[in-house]
Structure formats: C-alpha cells, structure tokens
Amino acid sequence: MRRNRWYVAALLVSVVFMGVLLSRIGDDGLDALAWMDTGTLVATDGRVITFKGDHKAINWLNDHVFGSPVIAEASFGPYRCNGSRISIATGLPDVIGWDNHESQQRYTTDFAERLDDLHELYTSTSPDTKRANINNYGIEYIIVGPLEIVYPRVVGNECVPTGSQAGVDAFNQMIGVDLFPVFSSDGTTILRVAKPNPALFDATPVG
C-alpha cells in the first residue's frame, strides 16, 4: 500500500512538472529555428550573414509548397557555414546536401560535379549556363539569400567566400521568362522556375 502511495506521489509530481514546462513553452511550442531571427555568421572577409529571411522562407515553403520539388541552395560542406539549411528544415530535396554525408551513404561518384554545377548556378553571369544547370537537375525553386551571395566554402573551420554578386544579379535577366519571384523578405528571395524541363515537370505556380 505504501509503495502505491509513492507511485501516486511520483505521478503527481511528474504531472505538475509537465504543466510548468508546457506553460513556459507556450501555445506555439518550441521553435528550433528561432535562432535564425537573430543569429549571424561571419565570413573570413568580415561580411556578416544573417538568417532572418531564411527563417521566413522556410515557413513559406512549408506552408505553400507541396510534393517534393527540387530546390537549389548553396552547399558548403559538412557542419559549417549553415549549409543546406533550407532543405534540412523543409524536407525538400536539394541538388546536393552535405557532400561528406552523401559520399558516405552512396556509391555514386558525381558529388564533385554536382558541387561545381551548383556553385556555377550562383556564380555564372550567363543565363544559358544557369538554364543548363536548372534543367540538368530539374530544379523548381531557387533560394537566393545572403548565404548564396557570399557562398562560403569550408576551409578548416573557416567560412571562406567564393560567391559572386554579379552571378546572383544575373538571375534578374531571367525574371519574367525563366524565373518568377514567389517570396522575398529580409534579404532572402525564392524564385520559381517556369519550365525546368517541360517533359518531366509540371510548372504550375504554387502559392
């Protein structure tokens, strides 16, 4: 009988503890991405990268995009520079994520080519080159944010810029024909591809 009382007492303490915890969490629950509203990253050239717009872009994608369209975002290697932050938070397939993980889990040998093509998508000033990469990987949404402009590559533990403002600006030449902005906030824009590959993809506007 005494043992049962201890069980009941322990259960009551647990219920009270959970009630206090939930009251602190609030109605919206814990937001694992809340850090993006204030967090920053400093590249080796001193440029400060912010993520507030990325956070809003993630929420927009989660609310408006359905299915598994391929997205493009900068990729910089494992565990540094916040690479693949959009695909990680949305579950949408990326051209390539953390290349070390990919090479550990798959036998394909095209990782270097994918990394180079993705980098070229953001740094080339040629719309034709961009179109070729978009079609080659069936990209339907392109993320253009502070990270894509700086496009850091991991060297040691440092984020070394390899991006091109001119390359990012070249997307503007494709607006209205190849690309259509569907979201923009706090320095991050999402571009929807009009026809990534007409034979394979339905380019119906989303959102």
HUGIJO-V718749 format. One record per residue. N is the residue number from 1. RES is the residue in one letter. SS is DSSP state (hx for helix, st for strand, lp for the rest). OMEGA is omega in degrees with one decimal (NA if undefined). BURIAL is I if it has 16 or more other C-alpha atoms within 10 Angstrom, else O. Layout:
# HUGIJO-V718749
<<N	RES	SS	OMEGA	BURIAL> <N	RES	SS	OMEGA	BURIAL>>
This chain:
# HUGIJO-V718749
<<1	M	lp	179.6	O> <2	R	hx	179.6	O> <3	R	hx	178.7	O> <4	N	hx	179.1	O> <5	R	hx	177.9	O> <6	W	hx	178.2	O> <7	Y	hx	-179.9	O> <8	V	hx	-179.9	O> <9	A	hx	179.3	O> <10	A	hx	179.1	O> <11	L	hx	179.3	O> <12	L	hx	178.1	O> <13	V	hx	179.7	O> <14	S	hx	179.7	O> <15	V	hx	179.0	O> <16	V	hx	180.0	O> <17	F	hx	179.9	O> <18	M	hx	177.7	O> <19	G	hx	178.1	O> <20	V	hx	-179.7	O> <21	L	hx	-178.5	O> <22	L	hx	178.4	O> <23	S	hx	178.1	O> <24	R	hx	178.9	O> <25	I	hx	179.6	O> <26	G	lp	-174.1	O> <27	D	lp	-174.8	O> <28	D	lp	-179.2	O> <29	G	lp	178.3	O> <30	L	lp	178.6	O> <31	D	lp	-177.7	O> <32	A	lp	-179.6	O> <33	L	lp	-177.1	O> <34	A	hx	179.7	O> <35	W	hx	-176.1	O> <36	M	hx	-179.5	O> <37	D	hx	-178.4	O> <38	T	lp	-176.7	O> <39	G	lp	179.5	O> <40	T	st	176.9	O> <41	L	st	-178.5	I> <42	V	st	177.2	O> <43	A	lp	-175.8	I> <44	T	lp	176.9	O> <45	D	lp	176.5	O> <46	G	lp	179.2	O> <47	R	lp	-179.4	O> <48	V	st	-178.9	O> <49	I	st	178.4	I> <50	T	st	-174.0	I> <51	F	lp	-177.5	I> <52	K	hx	178.0	I> <53	G	hx	177.4	I> <54	D	hx	179.3	I> <55	H	hx	179.4	I> <56	K	hx	178.3	I> <57	A	hx	177.3	I> <58	I	hx	179.2	I> <59	N	hx	179.6	O> <60	W	hx	179.5	I> <61	L	hx	-179.9	I> <62	N	hx	-177.7	O> <63	D	hx	-169.2	O> <64	H	hx	-175.0	O> <65	V	lp	-178.1	O> <66	F	lp	-175.3	O> <67	G	lp	-176.0	O> <68	S	lp	176.4	O> <69	P	lp	179.6	O> <70	V	st	176.6	I> <71	I	st	173.4	I> <72	A	st	173.1	I> <73	E	lp	-176.9	I> <74	A	lp	178.0	I> <75	S	lp	-172.7	I> <76	F	lp	-177.6	I> <77	G	lp	-171.0	I> <78	P	lp	164.5	O> <79	Y	lp	-180.0	O> <80	R	lp	172.8	I> <81	C	lp	176.5	I> <82	N	lp	178.7	I> <83	G	lp	176.4	I> <84	S	lp	-174.3	I> <85	R	hx	-178.2	I> <86	I	hx	-179.1	I> <87	S	hx	179.2	I> <88	I	hx	-174.1	O> <89	A	hx	-178.7	O> <90	T	hx	-175.2	I> <91	G	lp	179.7	O> <92	L	lp	-179.7	I> <93	P	lp	-178.7	I> <94	D	st	175.5	I> <95	V	lp	171.8	I> <96	I	lp	179.0	I> <97	G	lp	178.0	I> <98	W	lp	-169.9	I> <99	D	hx	178.0	I> <100	N	hx	177.6	O> <101	H	hx	-180.0	O> <102	E	hx	-177.7	O> <103	S	hx	178.0	O> <104	Q	hx	-170.7	O> <105	Q	hx	-177.7	O> <106	R	lp	-176.4	O> <107	Y	lp	-179.4	O> <108	T	lp	-175.1	O> <109	T	lp	-174.2	O> <110	D	lp	-177.4	O> <111	F	hx	-178.7	I> <112	A	hx	179.0	O> <113	E	hx	178.8	O> <114	R	hx	178.4	I> <115	L	hx	-179.9	I> <116	D	hx	-179.3	O> <117	D	hx	179.1	I> <118	L	hx	177.2	I> <119	H	hx	179.9	I> <120	E	hx	178.6	I> <121	L	hx	-176.7	I> <122	Y	hx	-175.5	I> <123	T	hx	179.7	I> <124	S	lp	176.1	I> <125	T	lp	-178.1	I> <126	S	lp	175.2	O> <127	P	hx	179.5	I> <128	D	hx	177.8	O> <129	T	hx	178.7	O> <130	K	hx	179.2	I> <131	R	hx	-179.4	I> <132	A	hx	179.5	O> <133	N	hx	178.0	I> <134	I	hx	-179.6	I> <135	N	hx	-177.1	I> <136	N	hx	-176.5	O> <137	Y	hx	177.2	I> <138	G	lp	-176.7	I> <139	I	st	179.1	I> <140	E	st	176.9	I> <141	Y	st	179.2	I> <142	I	st	177.0	I> <143	I	st	175.9	I> <144	V	st	-179.8	I> <145	G	lp	179.3	I> <146	P	hx	-179.7	I> <147	L	hx	-179.1	I> <148	E	hx	178.5	I> <149	I	hx	179.6	I> <150	V	hx	-177.3	I> <151	Y	lp	-178.7	I> <152	P	st	170.3	I> <153	R	st	-177.4	I> <154	V	st	173.5	I> <155	V	st	-171.4	O> <156	G	lp	174.8	O> <157	N	lp	-175.2	O> <158	E	st	176.4	O> <159	C	st	-174.3	I> <160	V	st	-177.5	I> <161	P	st	173.6	I> <162	T	lp	-174.9	O> <163	G	lp	-178.5	I> <164	S	lp	175.8	I> <165	Q	hx	178.5	O> <166	A	hx	178.6	O> <167	G	hx	177.7	I> <168	V	hx	179.5	I> <169	D	hx	-178.4	I> <170	A	hx	174.7	I> <171	F	hx	-178.5	I> <172	N	hx	179.0	O> <173	Q	hx	-175.7	O> <174	M	hx	-178.5	I> <175	I	st	178.3	O> <176	G	lp	178.2	O> <177	V	lp	-179.1	O> <178	D	lp	-172.5	I> <179	L	st	177.7	I> <180	F	st	177.8	I> <181	P	st	178.2	O> <182	V	st	179.2	O> <183	F	st	174.6	I> <184	S	st	178.4	I> <185	S	st	172.5	O> <186	D	lp	174.0	O> <187	G	lp	178.8	O> <188	T	st	-179.8	I> <189	T	st	172.6	I> <190	I	st	178.5	I> <191	L	st	174.9	I> <192	R	st	178.9	I> <193	V	st	-177.6	I> <194	A	lp	-178.2	I> <195	K	lp	-178.7	I> <196	P	lp	174.5	I> <197	N	lp	-172.7	I> <198	P	lp	-177.6	O> <199	A	lp	-172.7	O> <200	L	lp	-170.3	O> <201	F	lp	172.3	O> <202	D	lp	-174.5	O> <203	A	lp	178.0	O> <204	T	lp	-179.1	O> <205	P	lp	177.7	O> <206	V	lp	175.8	O> <207	G	lp	NA	O>>
